[in-house]
Amino acid sequence: MSNQLNWLAVAGPTASGKTALALAIAQRWPCEIISVDSALVYRGMDIGTAKPSRAELAMVPHHLIDIRDPAQAYSAAEFVRDATRLVHEIRGRGRLPLLVGGTMLYFKALFDGLD
């Protein structure tokens, strides 16, 4: 990922309070949340994922949630492509990208690249 991209990240295990922290950050700064969660990309994965509630999703723009059917694969390379595009788009709107999730493979791929 380019050093020109400015963002914040909140990482941690499922149900550890990442969403609450992200929403608190978004109340203070103009943010859009990019989900860094390999389960939340799939529609219908609502149980066992600590997916943000509809009310939480309505509070601040969220990206990369419910974008695929469970029968469709979604790779770390696709995540890097999508997240990089979103970071640029969000920065272009004058907002701060806030990467939130617990899929460390996605964070590592985004920050260090894929070999």
NORTA-V635930 format. One record per pair of residues at least 24 apart in sequence whose ideal C-beta (glycine too) atoms are under 6 Angstrom apart, sorted by the first residue. I is the first residue (numbers start at 1). J is the second residue. Records with the same first field share a line. If there is no record, write none. Layout:
BEGIN
I = J  J
END
This chain:
BEGIN
1 = 110
5 = 87
7 = 87  97  99
8 = 98
9 = 99
10 = 100
12 = 102
13 = 102
14 = 50  102
15 = 50
18 = 100
19 = 52  56
22 = 98  100
23 = 59
26 = 60
29 = 96
30 = 95
31 = 96  98
32 = 61  90  95
33 = 60  62  98  100
34 = 63  64  83  86  97  99
35 = 64  65  101
36 = 99  101  103  106  107
37 = 101  103
38 = 103
40 = 65
41 = 67  68  74
42 = 68  70
43 = 69
76 = 105  106  109
77 = 114
79 = 106
80 = 109  110
83 = 110
END
